């Protein structure tokens, strides 16, 4: 990478480099084979069934109630899910391994390839030969437990006919990984996409926008924040007269991409403050035991709003903060975070909308430290869009099923703003953006009433 641009000719790896094999004695297991992928899925399902059964018989009435509501929610939306499943299964570019072996890593985290280290790529339905298309990377939600790349198929149906490439990486979930391992998966997936999207799939590596929903928004935010924080701390340590900063709590991310390599970032319905939401999640049926395991009993470390506030305290220039004053005097301040638009539903009861308001204010404050004195701030652009009357899943499921493409339209418009090559307006009249004919509106309305999210 030079001057923030990606040299795809020198960094793109061959399939042999990026498709690993696991050694087991004298035999080698091809982790890219369909058998391995399906074996991993079966193992995941079995482990999740056991975990859910255990929580069902030992958990609270709230958890049992939420499980029943989830069953009804899926049942009434089943015709729409079947349409989404058909689109997913008939799409040719699925299950592409993004695992990159890091032989130099000193981390204690599990680094072997998993059946979750795969991604799907949805290509534009029509494009000119040799044309480089803008790329959206979408990280699905699922409470860090039931996330899966197929959940993004509706976004592919909406964006790809408009000349965009959609890439949906999978990542390990509980109980197969804790949050730091999930963050490492997301980091590795983004690096793989930046390395390979141009030559392999005709994407434009200089026009990539990152989108995450719910848990996916949280993980995407943590990856970008961890990288931005590491860059700021490195600048501090290189500045004369600056006290060395402790990095013992900083996650180890060894990839080379920077958050500013992204044209923009769109977190949707993100749980940005796990400390604030800890008791709320318990009341919603997400047991404390699960949260403690996922977040390794370190909620502050994985709460983006709190991480931002800590960074702001580190950099805010005061008479006592010699680090920030020295950093400003040595001209080390720069953009570390991509242009960001936060989206949230006003009627979200799973992650209340105030969580996004708080994160928005923290990101604003972080981005306006010494504004007017130093023109290079943490984040060049911060915005918040609130969808009136929408719940946690309305923007990604119920509304698109009903033909309301507000989220997809806004994502496309933001990509138009940040990227090049998107001249046409978003067209909601095309068949793939219409209401799913097999799903009556009354079923959607009943599902919304049963929605546990």
C-alpha positions in Angstrom: 0.0 0.0 0.0 1.3 3.4 -0.9 -0.3 6.7 0.2 -3.5 4.9 1.3 -3.9 3.1 -2.1 -3.8 -0.7 -2.5 -1.3 -2.2 -4.9 -3.4 -5.2 -6.0 -0.7 -6.5 -8.3 1.8 -7.0 -5.6 -0.5 -8.1 -2.7 -3.0 -10.5 -4.4 -2.3 -14.0 -3.5 -2.9 -17.1 -5.4 -5.5 -19.7 -4.4 -2.8 -21.9 -3.2 -1.6 -19.2 -0.8 -5.0 -18.3 0.6 -6.7 -21.7 0.7 -5.1 -23.6 3.6 -4.7 -27.2 4.4 -4.7 -28.5 8.0 -2.1 -31.1 8.8 -3.2 -34.1 10.8 -0.4 -36.6 11.3 0.6 -37.9 7.8 -2.7 -36.8 6.3 -3.7 -33.3 5.1 -7.3 -32.0 5.4 -8.3 -29.7 2.5 -10.2 -27.0 4.4 -11.6 -25.6 1.1 -13.4 -28.8 0.1 -17.3 -28.9 0.2 -17.1 -31.9 2.6 -15.1 -29.9 5.1 -17.4 -26.9 4.8 -20.6 -28.9 5.3 -19.0 -30.9 8.2 -18.2 -27.6 9.9 -21.8 -26.5 9.4 -23.2 -29.7 10.8 -20.8 -29.5 13.8 -21.9 -25.8 14.4 -25.6 -26.7 14.2 -25.2 -29.6 16.7 -23.2 -27.5 19.1 -25.7 -24.6 18.9 -28.7 -27.1 19.4 -27.0 -28.4 22.5 -26.2 -24.9 23.8 -29.7 -23.7 23.2 -31.2 -26.8 24.8 -29.0 -26.3 27.9 -30.0 -22.7 28.2 -33.7 -23.6 27.6 -33.7 -26.0 30.6 -31.6 -23.9 32.9 -32.5 -20.4 31.7 -35.1 -17.8 32.7 -38.7 -17.6 31.6 -37.7 -14.6 29.5 -35.3 -16.7 27.5 -38.0 -19.3 26.9 -40.5 -16.7 25.9 -38.1 -15.1 23.5 -37.3 -18.5 21.9 -41.0 -19.1 21.3 -41.4 -15.6 19.8 -38.4 -16.3 17.5 -40.0 -19.5 16.3 -43.3 -17.7 15.4 -41.3 -14.8 13.8 -39.5 -17.3 11.5 -42.7 -19.2 10.8 -44.7 -16.3 9.6 -41.8 -14.9 7.5 -41.0 -18.4 6.1 -42.2 -17.7 2.6 -39.9 -14.8 2.4 -37.0 -16.7 3.9 -37.5 -19.4 1.3 -37.3 -16.8 -1.5 -34.1 -15.5 0.1 -32.8 -19.1 0.4 -33.4 -19.8 -3.3 -31.6 -16.6 -4.3 -28.7 -17.6 -2.0 -28.4 -21.2 -3.2 -28.7 -20.3 -6.9 -26.0 -17.7 -6.7 -22.7 -19.1 -8.2 -20.1 -17.3 -6.0 -20.5 -18.8 -2.5 -18.2 -20.3 0.0 -14.9 -18.6 -1.0 -12.3 -19.2 1.7 -10.8 -15.9 3.0 -8.5 -17.5 5.6 -4.9 -16.1 5.5 -2.3 -17.9 7.6 -0.3 -15.5 9.8 2.9 -17.4 10.6 4.4 -14.3 12.4 1.6 -13.9 14.8 2.4 -14.3 18.5 -1.2 -14.2 19.6 -2.6 -17.0 21.8 -5.9 -16.9 19.8 -6.9 -19.8 17.7 -5.6 -19.2 14.2 -6.4 -22.3 12.3 -8.9 -22.3 9.5 -12.6 -22.8 10.4 -15.6 -23.7 8.4 -16.8 -20.1 9.1 -13.8 -18.5 7.3 -15.8 -18.2 4.1 -17.5 -15.4 2.2 -20.1 -14.9 -0.5 -19.7 -12.5 -3.4 -22.8 -11.1 -5.3 -21.8 -9.5 -8.6 -23.7 -6.9 -10.6 -26.3 -8.3 -13.0 -25.1 -6.0 -15.8 -21.8 -4.3 -16.2 -19.4 -3.3 -19.0 -16.4 -5.4 -19.7 -13.3 -4.3 -17.7 -15.4 -2.0 -15.5 -14.3 -1.8 -11.9 -17.4 -1.7 -9.6 -17.8 -0.2 -6.2 -17.8 -2.7 -3.4 -19.9 -3.0 -0.2 -18.7 -5.4 2.5 -21.6 -6.4 4.7 -21.3 -8.0 8.1 -24.5 -9.6 9.3 -25.9 -9.5 12.8 -27.1 -12.3 15.0 -26.2 -11.4 18.7 -22.7 -12.8 18.2 -24.5 -16.2 18.2 -26.6 -16.9 15.2 -24.9 -14.7 12.6 -24.5 -16.2 9.1 -23.6 -14.8 5.7 -26.8 -15.9 4.1 -28.7 -13.3 6.1 -27.4 -10.7 3.7 -28.9 -12.2 0.5 -31.7 -9.5 0.5 -29.1 -6.8 0.3 -27.6 -8.6 -2.7 -31.0 -8.7 -4.4 -31.3 -4.9 -4.0 -27.8 -3.6 -4.6 -26.3 -5.8 -7.4 -28.8 -4.8 -10.1 -27.6 -1.2 -9.4 -24.0 -1.9 -10.5 -22.5 -2.8 -7.1 -20.5 -5.8 -5.8 -21.6 -7.1 -2.4 -19.3 -9.2 -0.3 -20.6 -10.9 2.8 -17.9 -12.6 5.0 -18.9 -15.1 7.6 -17.2 -15.1 11.0 -17.1 -17.5 14.0 -19.9 -17.2 16.5 -20.4 -18.2 20.1 -19.7 -20.9 21.3 -17.0 -21.3 18.7 -15.2 -18.0 19.4 -15.1 -15.1 21.8 -15.4 -11.5 20.6 -11.7 -10.9 20.1 -11.6 -13.9 17.8 -14.6 -12.6 15.9 -12.9 -9.3 15.5 -9.8 -11.1 14.1 -12.0 -12.9 11.6 -13.5 -9.6 10.4 -10.1 -8.0 10.1 -8.8 -11.0 8.1 -11.8 -11.0 5.8 -11.5 -7.3 5.0 -7.8 -7.7 4.2 -8.5 -10.7 1.9 -11.2 -8.7 0.1 -8.9 -5.7 -0.4 -6.2 -8.0 -1.7 -8.3 -10.0 -4.1 -11.4 -8.0 -5.1 -9.8 -6.3 -8.1 -8.2 -9.1 -10.1 -10.5 -11.9 -9.0 -13.9 -10.2 -9.1 -13.6 -6.9 -10.9 -14.1 -4.7 -7.9 -12.6 -1.4 -7.3 -10.3 -1.6 -4.2 -10.3 2.2 -3.9 -14.1 2.3 -3.6 -15.0 0.0 -0.7 -17.7 0.8 1.8 -18.1 -1.2 5.0 -21.6 -1.9 6.4 -22.5 -3.8 9.5 -25.8 -4.6 11.2 -26.3 -5.2 14.9 -23.5 -7.5 16.1 -21.9 -7.1 12.7 -21.9 -3.3 13.2 -20.3 -3.8 16.6 -17.5 -6.0 15.3 -16.9 -3.7 12.3 -16.7 -0.7 14.6 -14.3 -2.5 17.0 -12.0 -3.4 14.1 -11.8 0.2 12.8 -11.5 1.6 16.3 -8.7 -0.8 17.3 -6.7 0.1 14.2 -7.4 3.8 14.6 -6.3 3.7 18.3 -3.2 1.8 17.4 -2.3 4.4 14.8 -2.9 7.2 17.3 -0.8 5.5 20.0 2.0 5.0 17.5 2.0 8.7 16.7 2.1 9.5 20.4 5.0 7.3 21.0 6.9 8.8 18.1 6.3 12.4 19.3 9.1 14.1 21.4 8.2 14.6 25.0 5.3 12.2 25.0 4.9 9.7 27.8 4.8 6.1 26.6 1.3 4.7 26.4 0.4 1.2 27.7 -0.9 -1.1 25.0 -1.4 -4.2 27.0 -5.1 -4.1 26.4 -4.9 -3.4 22.7 -6.0 -6.3 20.6 -3.4 -7.8 18.2 -4.4 -7.0 14.6 -1.5 -7.8 12.2 -3.2 -6.9 8.9 -1.9 -3.9 6.9 -5.1 -2.2 5.8 -6.2 1.0 7.5 -9.7 2.3 8.2 -9.1 5.2 6.0 -8.7 2.8 3.0 -12.5 2.5 3.3 -14.5 5.1 1.4 -17.1 5.0 4.2 -18.6 3.1 7.1 -22.3 2.5 7.8 -23.1 0.8 11.1 -26.8 -0.1 11.4 -28.5 -0.8 14.8 -25.2 -1.2 16.5 -24.8 -2.2 20.2 -22.0 0.3 20.8 -22.0 0.2 24.6 -22.0 -3.3 26.0 -21.6 -2.0 29.6 -24.8 0.0 29.2 -26.7 -2.9 27.5 -25.5 -5.6 29.9 -28.7 -5.7 32.1 -30.9 -4.8 29.2 -29.7 -7.8 27.2 -30.4 -10.0 30.3 -33.9 -8.7 30.4 -34.3 -9.5 26.7 -33.2 -13.1 27.3 -29.4 -12.9 26.5 -28.0 -14.5 29.6 -25.2 -12.9 31.6 -23.2 -16.1 31.3 -23.2 -15.9 27.5 -22.2 -12.3 27.5 -19.5 -12.8 30.0 -18.0 -15.6 27.9 -18.3 -13.8 24.6 -16.7 -10.6 26.0 -14.3 -12.4 28.4 -15.7 -10.4 31.3 -14.2 -7.2 29.9 -17.2 -5.2 28.7 -15.4 -1.8 28.6 -12.7 -3.0 26.3 -15.3 -4.1 23.7 -17.7 -1.1 24.0 -16.9 1.3 21.2 -18.5 4.4 22.9 -16.3 3.8 26.0 -13.2 3.2 23.8 -13.9 6.5 22.0 -14.2 8.4 25.3 -10.9 7.0 26.5 -9.2 8.0 23.3 -10.7 11.5 23.6 -9.4 11.8 27.1 -6.0 10.8 25.8 -5.9 13.4 23.1 -7.9 16.3 24.5 -5.4 19.2 25.0 -5.4 20.4 28.6 -2.8 22.0 30.8 -2.1 18.6 32.3 -2.4 16.5 29.1 1.2 17.0 27.8 0.7 14.1 25.4 -2.0 15.8 23.4 -0.2 19.2 23.4 3.0 17.6 22.2 1.2 15.6 19.5 -0.5 18.8 18.2 2.8 20.7 18.2 4.5 18.0 16.2 1.7 17.9 13.6 0.9 14.2 14.0 -2.9 14.6 14.0 -4.7 13.0 11.0 -7.8 11.2 9.9 -7.9 7.7 11.4 -11.5 6.7 10.9 -13.6 6.5 7.7 -16.5 8.9 7.0 -19.4 7.4 9.0 -23.2 7.4 8.9 -24.9 5.7 11.7 -28.4 4.3 11.1 -30.9 3.2 13.8 -34.6 2.5 14.1 -36.5 4.7 16.6 -38.6 1.8 17.8 -35.7 -0.6 18.4 -36.2 -2.4 21.7 -33.3 -4.8 21.3 -30.7 -2.1 21.1 -32.4 1.2 22.1 -31.8 4.1 19.7 -30.1 6.1 22.4 -27.1 3.8 22.1 -26.5 5.1 18.6 -27.1 8.7 19.7 -24.5 8.3 22.4 -22.0 6.8 20.0 -22.7 9.5 17.5 -22.0 12.2 20.1 -18.8 10.5 21.2 -17.6 10.2 17.6 -18.5 13.8 17.0 -16.6 15.0 20.0 -13.6 12.9 19.1 -13.7 14.3 15.6 -13.9 18.0 16.7 -11.0 18.1 19.1 -9.2 21.4 18.3 -11.3 21.9 15.2 -10.2 25.1 13.6 -6.7 24.8 15.0 -5.8 21.5 13.4 -7.8 20.7 10.3 -6.9 17.0 10.3 -9.3 15.4 12.8 -10.1 11.8 13.8 -13.1 11.4 11.4 -13.8 13.6 8.4 -17.6 13.1 8.5 -20.1 11.9 11.0 -23.9 11.6 10.6 -26.8 9.9 12.2 -30.0 8.7 10.4 -33.0 7.6 12.5 -35.8 5.6 10.9 -39.0 6.5 12.6 -41.3 3.6 13.6 -38.7 0.9 12.7 -37.6 -1.9 15.0 -34.2 -3.7 15.2 -34.8 -6.0 12.2 -37.3 -3.8 10.1 -34.6 -2.2 7.9 -33.0 -5.6 6.9 -35.9 -8.0 6.9 -39.6 -7.0 7.3 -39.4 -3.8 5.3 -37.4 -5.3 2.3 -39.8 -8.2 2.3 -42.7 -5.7 2.0 -40.9 -3.8 -0.8 -39.7 -0.9 1.4 -36.0 -0.6 0.5 -35.2 2.5 2.6 -32.0 1.0 4.1 -30.7 -0.3 0.8 -31.6 3.0 -0.9 -29.7 5.0 1.8 -26.7 2.7 1.5 -26.7 3.2 -2.3 -27.0 7.0 -1.9 -24.1 7.0 0.6 -22.0 4.9 -1.8 -22.8 7.4 -4.5 -21.6 10.2 -2.2 -18.4 8.5 -1.2 -17.5 6.4 -4.3 -17.1 6.9 -8.0 -18.8 5.0 -10.8 -22.5 5.1 -9.6 -24.3 7.4 -11.9 -27.8 5.9 -11.9 -30.4 6.5 -9.2 -31.7 3.7 -7.0 -34.7 2.1 -8.8 -37.2 0.5 -6.4 -39.5 -0.5 -9.3 -37.2 -3.4 -10.4 -38.6 -6.9 -9.6 -35.9 -7.7 -7.0 -36.9 -4.6 -5.0 -40.6 -5.3 -5.0 -42.6 -6.9 -2.2 -42.0 -10.7 -2.0 -45.2 -12.0 -3.7 -45.2 -15.3 -1.7 -45.4 -13.4 1.6 -48.7 -11.7 2.4 -48.5 -8.4 4.2 -50.6 -9.8 7.0 -47.9 -12.4 7.7 -45.3 -9.6 7.9 -47.5 -7.6 10.3 -48.0 -10.7 12.6 -44.2 -11.4 12.4 -43.5 -7.9 13.5 -45.7 -8.4 16.6 -44.0 -11.7 17.4 -40.5 -10.3 16.8 -38.2 -11.0 19.8 -35.5 -8.7 18.4 
